[in-house]
Amino acid sequence: MLENLKKELVDLHMKLVENHLVVWTGGNVSARDPETGLIVIKASGVPYEGMGPEHMVVMDLDGKVVEGKYKPSSDAFSHIYVYKHRADVFGMVHTHSNYATAFAAVGQPIPCVLTSMGDEFGCDIPCGGFVLIGDDAIGKEVLDNIGMSTACLIQNHGVFTIGDSARAAVKSAVMVEDAAHTVWIAKQLGSVIPISKENVEKLHYRYTHIYGQ
């Protein structure tokens, strides 16, 4: 089932590795098929080396495994919770990328102090509270805190991003880490300079409505 989507997800998982957002078996990418509404997500505990379409698990919105010989990711029910409550979301990513997760470790949002953050996110990257892994509680915490952003930190845990496709969610995860790295460096130099809400809104509008082809 959904072989093309499975292959795309394998490629997108490799993007996480290429961008140094994950190590060993941590992190995952999922996607919702727009035609069937089924969810495809990485199997639990599968290393990125040697990963193939057979390591993707197909699930329905009730959390039932429809196809796959492996157990789904331990984050699967949180992904499903987001898909059930956000009809506009068709891709979701989880990483423990170093700099962004450092902000999560101290329970701090990443402030929107870069024009690139205004472009991509249109606001601070928020940080939700601490939630244990295993059921849909993380998904609820993400939605309770993410607001208009495509990214949310979860305290003591890591990064969760969403998008209108799995590729868009991966892009958001890459941009979160890039922003977190720069903001962390800036904080070593002194106090970061906030961008006004009005200018952040202008940056985000230009990027989402005018920028590019």
C-alpha positions in Angstrom: 0.0 0.0 0.0 1.0 3.6 -0.7 4.4 2.5 -2.0 5.3 5.9 -3.5 4.6 7.6 -0.2 6.7 5.0 1.7 9.6 5.6 -0.7 9.3 9.4 -0.2 9.3 9.0 3.5 12.5 6.9 3.3 14.1 9.8 1.4 12.9 12.3 3.9 14.3 10.4 6.8 17.6 10.5 5.0 17.2 14.3 4.9 17.1 14.3 8.7 20.4 12.4 8.8 22.0 14.7 6.2 21.0 17.8 8.2 22.3 16.3 11.5 18.9 16.4 13.1 18.8 12.8 14.3 21.2 10.1 15.6 20.9 6.3 15.7 17.2 5.4 15.7 15.8 8.7 17.1 13.2 10.9 15.4 10.7 10.1 12.7 8.7 11.5 9.8 5.1 10.7 9.0 2.7 11.6 6.3 -1.1 11.4 5.7 -2.2 10.2 2.3 -4.8 12.8 1.0 -6.8 10.2 -0.9 -7.2 7.5 1.7 -6.6 9.4 4.9 -4.2 6.7 6.0 -1.0 7.5 7.9 2.5 6.2 7.1 5.2 6.4 9.8 8.6 4.9 10.5 8.7 1.7 12.5 9.9 1.9 16.1 13.6 1.5 16.8 14.7 1.1 13.2 18.2 2.6 12.4 18.5 5.0 9.5 21.3 2.9 7.9 19.6 0.3 5.7 16.1 1.8 6.1 13.7 0.9 3.3 10.0 1.2 2.4 9.4 -2.1 4.3 10.3 -0.2 7.5 7.3 2.1 7.0 4.0 1.2 8.8 0.5 2.2 7.5 -2.1 3.1 10.1 -5.6 4.5 10.2 -6.8 7.4 12.3 -8.0 5.0 15.0 -4.4 3.9 15.5 -4.9 0.5 14.0 -2.0 -0.9 11.9 -3.3 -1.5 8.4 -0.1 -2.8 6.9 3.4 -3.4 8.1 5.4 -6.2 9.8 7.0 -3.9 12.4 5.7 -2.0 15.4 5.0 1.7 14.6 7.0 4.5 16.1 6.3 5.2 19.8 5.3 8.7 18.6 2.6 7.3 16.3 -0.4 8.1 18.5 0.8 11.7 19.0 1.1 12.1 15.2 -2.4 10.6 14.7 -3.8 13.0 17.3 -2.5 16.0 15.3 -3.8 14.6 12.0 -7.3 14.0 13.6 -7.5 17.6 14.9 -5.7 19.5 12.1 -7.3 18.9 8.7 -4.6 21.1 7.1 -1.7 18.9 8.3 -0.4 16.2 5.9 3.2 15.7 7.3 4.8 15.7 10.8 8.4 15.3 12.0 10.0 14.7 15.3 13.7 15.3 16.0 16.1 15.7 18.9 18.3 18.2 17.0 21.0 19.6 19.3 20.4 23.3 19.5 16.7 23.3 19.4 16.5 20.6 21.9 18.8 22.6 24.2 16.1 25.2 24.3 13.6 22.5 25.1 15.8 21.3 27.9 15.5 24.6 29.7 11.9 25.0 28.8 12.4 28.1 26.6 10.8 29.1 23.3 13.2 30.2 20.5 12.6 33.9 20.2 11.9 35.4 16.7 15.0 37.6 16.5 16.0 36.7 12.9 14.3 37.8 9.6 14.5 34.2 8.5 12.5 33.1 11.5 9.9 35.7 10.6 9.8 34.4 7.1 9.4 30.8 8.0 7.5 30.8 11.2 5.9 34.2 11.7 6.4 34.1 15.4 8.5 32.7 18.2 8.9 28.9 18.2 6.9 28.0 21.3 7.8 25.4 24.0 5.2 23.2 25.5 5.4 21.4 28.8 6.8 18.1 29.8 4.8 15.0 28.6 5.6 11.3 28.8 6.0 9.3 25.6 3.7 6.5 24.5 0.2 7.8 23.9 -1.3 10.8 22.3 -0.5 13.3 25.1 2.5 14.8 23.2 0.2 15.5 20.2 -2.2 17.3 22.4 0.6 19.3 24.0 1.9 20.3 20.5 -1.5 21.5 19.4 -2.2 23.3 22.6 1.1 25.3 22.1 2.0 25.5 18.4 -0.4 28.4 17.5 0.3 29.7 14.0 3.8 28.2 13.9 4.8 25.0 12.1 7.1 24.0 14.9 6.8 23.4 18.6 9.4 22.4 21.3 8.3 19.9 24.0 10.1 20.5 27.3 12.9 18.0 28.0 12.2 16.2 24.8 12.7 17.8 21.4 11.2 19.3 18.3 7.9 18.6 16.6 7.0 20.2 13.2 4.0 20.0 10.9 3.3 20.9 7.3 1.0 20.6 4.4 3.2 17.8 3.3 5.9 15.6 4.8 8.5 17.5 2.9 7.3 20.8 4.3 7.4 19.4 7.8 11.0 18.3 7.2 11.9 21.7 5.9 10.5 23.2 9.1 12.6 20.9 11.2 15.7 21.9 9.3 14.9 25.6 9.7 14.2 25.2 13.5 17.6 23.8 14.1 19.3 26.5 11.9 17.5 29.2 13.8 18.2 27.7 17.2 21.9 27.4 16.4 22.2 31.1 15.4 20.1 32.3 18.3 22.2 30.3 20.7 25.4 31.8 19.3 23.8 35.3 19.5 23.0 34.8 23.2 26.7 34.2 23.8 27.5 37.6 22.5 24.8 39.5 24.4 21.1 40.1 24.6 19.2 39.3 21.4 17.3 42.1 19.7 13.6 41.4 19.2 11.8 42.1 15.9 8.5 43.9 16.4 5.3 41.8 15.9 4.3 44.2 13.1 7.6 43.5 11.2 7.4 39.8 11.8 4.0 39.7 10.3 5.2 41.7 7.3 8.2 39.3 6.8 5.9 36.3 7.0 3.4 37.7 4.6 6.1 38.5 2.0 7.6 35.1 2.3 4.4 33.2 2.1 2.7 35.3 -0.6 5.4 37.0 -2.7 8.8 35.2 -2.3 9.8 32.6 -4.9 8.4 31.4 -8.2 
